[in-house]
Amino acid sequence: MVDKVQLRNRKGSVGIESFRGRLRLHLPRQLFDGQNKYLTLGLTDTPENQKLAEQKVHQIELDIEAGCFDETLDKYKPQRHLSIVKPSAQKVSTISELWDEYIDYKRQSLKPTTLDKLAVLEKHIKRCPYQLLDEPIKIRLALLQQTTNSQVKDVLMYLSAACKWGMKHGLVTNNPFDGMYNELPKHKWQDDSQPNAFSEEEKQKIIQAFRNHKPTKGIGYSYYAPFVEFLFLTGCRPSEAIGLQWKHVISDCSRITFEGALVQVGNGERVRVNGSKNNKKRVFNCNQKLQQLLIQIKPENPEPESLVFPSPEGLSIHYRNFSRRAWDKIVDSLVERKTTPYSCRDTFISEQIAKGVPTAVVAKWCDNSVEMIEQKYLDNKVLEQMKPL
């Protein structure tokens, strides 16, 4: 939820907003082709920081009037060293104080999905009845009483990281949470996560089912058939396909560059992030089938910034809605088990390795490590169906 601080109401002005207790600027949409654009300041919402935000607003509006507005926003981004620690390196004594300092320092380098996760963990930290850093056992027990083992494990892991950072910058003298999170049971996904690839027969049934879907009213799910086939042909993450723009596809559609994604945070807001999940950019050479698919859906003169797979409304695909409606309705009844669009990634990886492509190459194609490929994506069910050459 965004609480707006109403400082100016005239059209085209820069607005100040409080988002999850932090200040950000809402820039005029006219400057960005009608799209909402925000500049995060990395400041908590306090009267003093609102004055700093007003100074930033004044600077930006002067540049707009003078015709020298920096569209990259680099000129207006807060300098990281300004929010590192208190000037006197004053010691902190509570987990909440340490958390605030740590997140303020890290905020500019974290992806929206990570910030979204940390906002949940922060609630547990702030609610904890024991706050002093010198009572870690009490903190651990209190956290276990107010949330799940998995959430407590994450909180303790980040508190340990915050203490290590705090020691480096003179805010704390030791790390009372060091290794504590390892004493809790593994996350469920670490124990139970199994690859869920489709067989070749299932894959073809799914693609045909999307192609042939005819609704009783409205837009049919056949609209998503190219998107689904693309997931099967590339093994990319759904967020990478959703965020793919025509500037990432060379003119003859023989090569794709994956260098970002559109992810959903908070209440469904979609945010573009640069780099992959592992902060990498990768080039993917298209086989003939993938090249033909892209050629078929490519507009005559595509705008470089246009999405390759827009939603029926011309916006970005809403992954959660697509998964719950189109995917669940069509796929689960076909394969008689619960799957997600990520199963396309499992399928691509398992197929390629079964065909003899080295695991290291597949790992490069899919932006993962060999270890993760073998542990989390390679489905032995697919390998069992293959016959030796």
N, C-alpha and C positions, 0 to 999 in steps of 0.2 A: 504494500500500500504506500502511496506517495502523498505526503502532506505538503501542500504547496505553501510557501511563504510569499504572500502577495505583496511584492514591492513595487511592481509596475504592471499596468494592465493594457498599455497601448500595444497595438498590433506591431509585430516586428521587433519587440524589445527582448532583451535577455532576462529570463526569469530565474529566480533562486528557488530551489526545491529541497525539501528534506526527505531523503530516501533511506529508510532503515536507520534513522538517527544520524545520517551523514549528509553533508551539503553537496549539492551538485547544481550546475547551471543548465538551464534549458535554452538552447540557442534558437534563434529565429529559423523557422522552417523554410522561409524564402531563400535562405543561403544554401540549403541542401535539397533542392528540388522537391520541397514539400514534405520531406522526411524528418521525423523527430531526431534530434541530435543532442547528446548530453556531454557535459564536461565534468568529470568527477574531481572534486577538490581535495578529497582525502582529509576533510575536517569534520569533527563532530558538530552537531547542531547546537551551538551555544550563542548567546548574544554577541560575545566577542568575535567569534568566527563568522557570524553573519555580517559583521562590519567588514571583515576581510573579504568576504564574498562580494559585498557591494563594491569594494575597490576593484575587484577583478571584472565585475560587470561594467563599471565605468570605463575601464581600459578597453574592453572589447567593443563597447558601443562607440567609443571615440574612433577606434580603428575602422569600424563599419562606416561611420560618417565620413572618414577621411579617405575611404576607398583602399585601405591597406590591410584589410582583415586577413589573417592567416588561416586559410581553410584547413590546413593540416592540424591546427590547434596546438602545435608544438610550442608556440610563443606563449600560450596561456596556461599550459599545464604546470601544476605546482612543482617546484624544484624538490626532488626527493630529500635532499639534505635538510630542508626546512622542517620536515616532519619526522626526523629520525628519532630523537629523544629530547628530553628536556635539556636546555642549555647547560644546566649545572650537573647533568647526569645524576639527578636525585634518585636515590634508592626507592624501589617500590616494595610493598610488603604484602599485597593481596594479589590473588589470581586475576581479579577483574582489572586492577590497575596495570598489571603486566600484559594482559590480553589486549587492552586498548592501545598500549604503546607498540606492541608487536604488530597488530593489524594495521595501525596507522603507517608504520614503516613499510610493510609488505604490500599494502593495498594497490599501489600503482603497477606492481609486477604480477598480480594475480589475475587469473581469468575469471569471467563472470560466474561460471559454474562453480569455481572454487569459493568465491566470495559468497555465493548462495549457500553452499554447504556450511561455511564458517559462521554465517548468520544464525543457523540452527544451533550449532555448537555453542555459540556465544550466549544463547538463551539459557542453556544448562549451566554455564559458568556463572552468569549473573544471578541465577536462582539458588545457587548452592549456599546453604546456610553457613558453611565454613569457608572462609575466604583467605585466611592467613597462609602464606607460603610454607610456614614451618609446621603445618598440620596436614601433610599430604594423605595420611591414612584416613583421617576423618573426611577429607574431601572425596577420596575414592569411595568410601562407604556411602556418603550422602548422595553422590552421583548415581551409584547403583540402585539407590532407593527411588530416584526420581526419573530414570529413563532406562533404556535397554543396555545390555552388555555391549552391543556393537557401538552404540553412541558413546558410552563411557570410554571404550577403547580409543575411539577417535579423539575425544576430548583430552584424554591423558597423553596421547601421542603429540597433539598440538601444544599442550602445556609444556611438555618436555622440550619441544622445539623452541618454544617461546623462552624457556629458561636458558637454553644454550645461547640464544641470541642475546638475552638480557645479561648474561655473564660477559659476553664479548663487549657490550656497550656500558658496562658498569652499573646496571640497574639491579642485579641480584648477584649474590656471591656463590651460589651453588644451584644444583638442579635436583630438587627432591623427587621429581617425577621420572628420573632417568630409568628407562627399562620397565617402568611399572605397567605400561599398556601390554607388554608381552606376557604378563602374568594372567591376562584374561583370555578366555577361549577365542579361537579364531573367528573372524566374521563368517556368517553363514555362506556368503558367496565364495569364501576361500575354501570351505570344506565341501560344499554341495554343487558349486558351479561346474556344469558339465557341458561340453560342446553339444549343440543340437542341430546338426546339419541335416539337410534334406537329401534323399536319394535323387538320382537323375530323374526317375519317374515322377517323384513328388515335385521336383523343381519345374518340370514341364507342365504338370497339371496346374500348378500355382500360376505360372505365367499365362497359360491359356484361360484360366478362370478369371483373371483380371482383364484380359483382352476382351472376353465375351460377356462380361457382366452388363446386364441391362436392368436398370432400376424401374420401379413402377412409376416413379416421378423424380424430378431433379436430375442432377448430374450423376452418371453411373461411375462406378469404381474403375471402369475401363480407362478412364482418364489417367489413372496412376500406373497403367501397365508399363510404359517406358521407364518410369522411376524404379519399379520393382525389378525389371529386367536389368537395369543399370547396376543395381545393388548386387545381383547375382554375377554380373560380368566383371565387376571391379573388386568386390570384397571390401569396399570402402565403408566407413562408418556412415550411418544414415544422415547424421548432421553434416557430414562433408558433402554428400550428394545434395542435400537440401540447400546448402550455401553455395554450391557450384555456380559460377557465372560464365558467360560465354567468353569473357576475356581469358579464362583458364583453359579454353579449348582452342587449339590452333585451327587455322582456316579449313584444312581438309579433314578435320576431326580424327586425325591419326594419333594425337597425343593430348594428354590432359595433365595439368599441373594442379595437384592438391596442395593448397597453401592456407586453408582456413575452413571455417564452418559457421553455420548458424545454430546456436544452441538456445534452449529455453531455460529461463531462470524465473524464480519467484512465482508470480501468478500467471506465467505463460508468456511473458515478454521475451521476444527473440532478439538475441544479441550476436553480432558478428565478432568472431575471434580470429586473430591471425595465427597462422601456424597450425599444425595438427595438435592432437591431444598431447603428443610428446614434443611439441614445439619445433616441428620439422616441416620442411617443404619437400615434396617428392613428385617426380615425373613418372607418369604411367603411360606406357605405350599401348595403344588400343589394338586388339585383334580385329579381324575383318567384321565379325558380328557386331562388336561394340561400335566400330567406326560407322557401319551402316545404320545402326540405331540412332546415333547422334546426327548423322546426315538427314535422316527422315524427319526428325523433330526440330532441326535447326531452322529458324526464320530466315527469310531471304537476306535481310541486312540486320542481323541482331545487334542490339546495343551492347557494348562490352560489359556494362554493369548489370545487364538483365540476367535473371536466374534461368538456368537451363531447365529446371523442373519447378516452375511456379505452381502455386495452388490454383484451383479452378477460378478463384476470385482475382488471380493475378498477383497475389502476395506470396510469401514464403509458405511452404507446407508446414502445417502444425503437426509435429511428429506425434504427440500424444493422441490427438484426435484421429490421425491416420491409423495409428496402432490399434486404438480401441474400437474403431468403427470398420474401416475398410479391411485392415489386415485380419483382425479377429473374426470378422464375419465370413471372409472368403477362405482363409487359410486353415483355421483350426478344424473346421468341419471336413476339410479334405484330408488332412494328415492325422486327425484324431488324437492330437496332443497339443499342449500349450506351447506356442512358439512366439517369437517376436521378429521384427525385421532384421535384427542382428543375426538371426539364423542364416541369412543370406551370406553374411561374412564368414560364418563357420563353414558353410557349404563351399564357397569359393576356395578357402584355404585348404580344406580337406581334399577337394577335387584336384587342385594343382599339385599337391604333394603326392597324391595317389597316381597322378600321371607322370611323376618322375621329376618335377621341378624341385630343385634343392630348397630345403626349408629356409636357408639363409636368404635366398632370392625372394621367396614368398613373404618373408618377414619384412624385407625392404619394400615390396609392393604395398604391403598393408600397414606399414608404419608400426612395427612391433618387434619384439625381441624373439629370437629363436626359442628361448625358454618359455615365453608366454604363448607362442604359437603351439608348442607341443603340449602345454599344460591346459590351456583354456579354449583353443580353437580347433585343434585337430580331432575330428570325430572318427573313432575306430569303426563305427558302423559303416561309414563310406568306404574305408579301406577294405573291410571284409567283403564288400561286393565286387571289388576289382579282381581281375584275373591276371596272372603273370603274362608278359608279352611272349 
